[in-house]
Structure formats: structure tokens, C-alpha cells
Amino acid sequence: MARYFPSAVALVLVGATGLAGWSSSVQAQGSLFTAAPVEQSRFILVGAPIGKGERSQLNIYEQRSSKRACFAVDGSLPAVVDPLLARFDFTGICNRYIDGNGYSLRIGGDDLGTHYRLSVVRTDGDMHLLAIPTRDTSSPALIVARAGGAGVSSSDFLKLNFEPGWQLMRRQYGQRTLGHLYVFSETWPGSSDEGVTVEEVVVEEVVEEVDVEEIVVEEATVEEITPDTSTVEYLDR
């Protein structure tokens, strides 16, 4: 279960020595799944406002076909995203991944969805996608992506740009490609750096993301081999 962070929590993000020493205990868990590459240009990471925009959560949109645009992007750093798929029946055209059942963190050969929660927070005039530890409070938090600015309005949907070394991959079981996406890095960030850097990011309030609607998933050709149902909005693949 994801834990709640109280207000004004300072998350320390460390590289090199700090990550190298800690990561070995987590890496030992391994994974029954592998990671398959995806066409990165078909996807976009979005910091999507919740309610009136006081908080945001990670959405991932996928353009499955060229029949109709699933999203539009305006500007840069920060770029504002228009979620066009919200205004039409996007069955067979788009996929929308809206919570931790549709995506999770993976580093190398290890699934870390039960160790880290992907959360969008506004800090220091920017919007960050953070991987926040959910079990070990001494574990480092990781900056995975950032918008490059806070946007004009708190109701803006902002494009999140991966930090170097991060990309999207798709979960695979044997030869079967599944619907779940990985926010993926081949190695622990900073593990090959010579120096140690420390950056503090003050999070005013990070709470567990709550979806306001129930999504019923029907997968025709892709089945998730997990106990839980993936929250991915599509009807066929």
C-alpha cells in the first residue's frame, strides 16, 4: 500500500554512492516479467490536474492509430497538452493509462511497483515526476521527469520530459506483450557517476492519488498475468 507523506516533507535525492549502496537489497527481488521496447514517439507523459488543480497525477497517453489525434501539444518548457481523447470515443485509436495499475517503476530487471510510487508534484516553479519510496523511509526519491516550468494555470495539463536514461517499456510475460507500462531505466540513476550529488526537493503535500471513476477494462488479445486488474482505458488492442 502506498503511504502518505505529511506536508512540507523534504525528499533527498542522491546519486552515485547513495544509490549504489542501497539498491542492492531491492534488486534482489527480481521479476517474473521482462520489458519490451515501445515506439516512444507514440506516447506522452502528462501531469494531469485533479479536481480544481490543487494536485496533479501522472497520465500516459498512447496514439495507437492515425485515425484521429489523441492529444495536441503547445509550447515548450513547459508544454501544455490538450487531451483530445477526452472528447471522443477513442476505442482502437488511443490508450490512456491513469494510475499505478497501468504503469509502474522498473530499473534493470527489477519491478519496483511495490517499492516506489510515481507521483507528480509542483516544486520550485516546476512540475516533477518523482519516484517516491513506499516502504523504506531511508530510500532515496528519484526525479524521473520534469515539465520545465509550472505553467500559466494550475488547471493546465503539462508535458513531462524524461530525465536522461529514462524511457517507457511494456511489460512482457514470456512471448506475450501485456498492457502494463514500465517507467524504465536500465541502471540506477547516478550509479555510474564519480561524484555524489544531493538535491533537496520540498514537497508541500503529496497524497495518494485517487481516481474519481471506476474503469472497466476489457482486453481482447492482451491479458494481464497478475492478481490485479490494470487500469488502462481501452477496449481492444
N, C-alpha and C positions, 0 to 999 in steps of 0.2 A: 504494500500500500504506500502511495506517495505521502510524505509527511509535509506538514505545513511549516513554513518559515515565518517567524514573527516579523513585525515591521522593523525597519532600519537594521536589517541584518547585513553585515559586511562579509561578502564572499571573497575568499582569497584564491586567485587563480595562479597556479605555479607551473613552471616548465622545468625541463631537464631533470635535475636530481630529485625534486619533489615528486614528479610523476613517475620517474623510473623506479623509485623505491616503493611507491605504493601500489603500482599497477599489477605487480606480480601476483598478489593474492587474488585479485579479481580475475585475471587472465586464466587462472587455473580451472575455472568453471567450464570452459569450452562451450560448444554449441552443437545441437543436432542438425542445425541448418547451415547452409552456405549462403554466400552473397553473389548474386548475378548482376552484371552491369546493365544499366539502362541508358537510353538516349537522354543525356542531361538537358538538352535544349527543349524537350517536351514538358519539362517540369518547372515550376516556380514555387519558391518558399515565400510565404506571406505572413506578416504579423497582422492578424485579423482582430479588430476591436470586438470586445464583448460588451453587450448592453450599450450604454452611452459612451463607451470608450475609455472608462476608467482603467480597464485592464485589457490585455490582448492575449491571444493564443496562437499557436502555430497552425496554419493551414498549408497544405501542399496541393496544388492543382496540377493535373496532368492533361495535356492535349493529346487525345487518343486518335483523332482523325482530323482532316482538314475541312470537314463539312461546315463547321461553324467555329468561330474563335471562342475559347473558353475564358480568356482574360485579355486585358489590354494593359499596357504599362506606359506611364507618362513621366518624363523627367528622369533624374538620376541623383543618387546620394542626398536625400532619399528619393527613390522612385515610388510613385503612387500607383497601386494596382486597382483596376476596375474588375471585380469578379463577375464577368459577363455571364458565366454559367448559372448564376443565381436567378437569372431572368428567363430561363427556358428549360425545357426537358432535355437534359444533357445525356440521357441514356445512350451509350455507344459512342459518344463524342468526347466526353470528359470524365475524369475521375477526380474526386475531392476527398482528401484524407484530413480528418478534422481533430483527431485526438491520439492518445498514446496506444490505442488498439490498432490504428492504421499505420503508425510509424514508431520506431524506437532507435536507440543508440546502439551502434556496433563499432568496435575497434578491433581490427585484425580478424581473428577467428572467434571472437567472443561476443555473444549477445549480452548487452548491458541494460536492457529494458527494465530489469528489476532493481538495478543499482543506481540508475540515473533517470531523471525526469527532464524532458525537454520543455523549457518554459521561456516565454517571451517577456522581457522586462524593459522598461524605459530607464536609462541611466545616463546622466551627464550629457543631455541633449542628443542622445542617440537611442536606438532600439536594438537590443541584443537578443539573440537566441542563445540561451545558456543550457548546458547540461548540468543539472543540479543533483548532487548525491542524495539518495533517499534512505540510505541505511547507515553508513559510516559518516558521522559528522566531521571527522578529520580528513575525509577525502576531498580532493580539490574539485572546484567547479570549473567548467571549461566554457570559454567563449567559442561557439560553433559558427555563428554568422552574425552579421550586423547590417543595419539599414543604411548607415552613413548619415543619419540625421533623424530628427524626431518628427518631421512632417509639420504641415501647417495646422492641422486639426487632429484632435485625439480620436476622431472617427475615421481617419484615413487608414486604408489598407496599404501597408508598406512592404515593398520587396525586400527580402532578407538575402544578403550575399554571403556565400560561404567564406570562411577564413581559409587560407591556403591548406591544402591537404584533405579537405572535407568534400564529400560528394554524396549523391544518392545511389543506393543499390537496392535490389529487390531480393526478398527472402526466397530461398530455394530449398526444396526438400528432395534429395536425390536429383532426378532429372526434371522434377516438376517445379515450375515457377509459380510462386504464390502471390497473393495480393499485397502483402505487408511490405512496407518500405523501410530500409535502413538509412539513417543519417550516419554516414560511414567514414571512418578514417583508417588507413592501412596500419598506421602506427600511432602510439600515444603522442599527442601534440607536445613538441618540445623535447622529445626523448633523444633526438639526435643533436640538440644544441649543446654548445660547450659551456655557456654561461647559464646562470639561474636568474630568471626574471620573476618579479612578483608584481601583480597588479590587483588593486582592490576595486571592486565594483560594489557600490552601496545600493542595495535593493530596498526601495521604500516598502514594498509589500509584494510578496509572492505567495499566491494561494493556489490551491489545487484547482485546475481548470474543470469547469462544469459545463456539460452540454445541455442545452435547454430543450432539445428534442431527441426523440428516440429514432435511430436509424435502423431500418430493417435491411439486411444485406442478403442478396440472393446472388450466388456465384454459380454460373452455368458450367464453366470449364476450368475454374480455378477453385480449389478447396483449401482452406487453411487447416493445417495439421496441428492445431493447438486446442487446448480446452476452451479458450475464449473465442468470441466472435469478433472479427476485425471490423472496426468502424470505418469502412470505406464506402463511399456513396457511389455505387454503380449497380447495374442490373445484369450486365454481361461483360465478358472480356473478349 
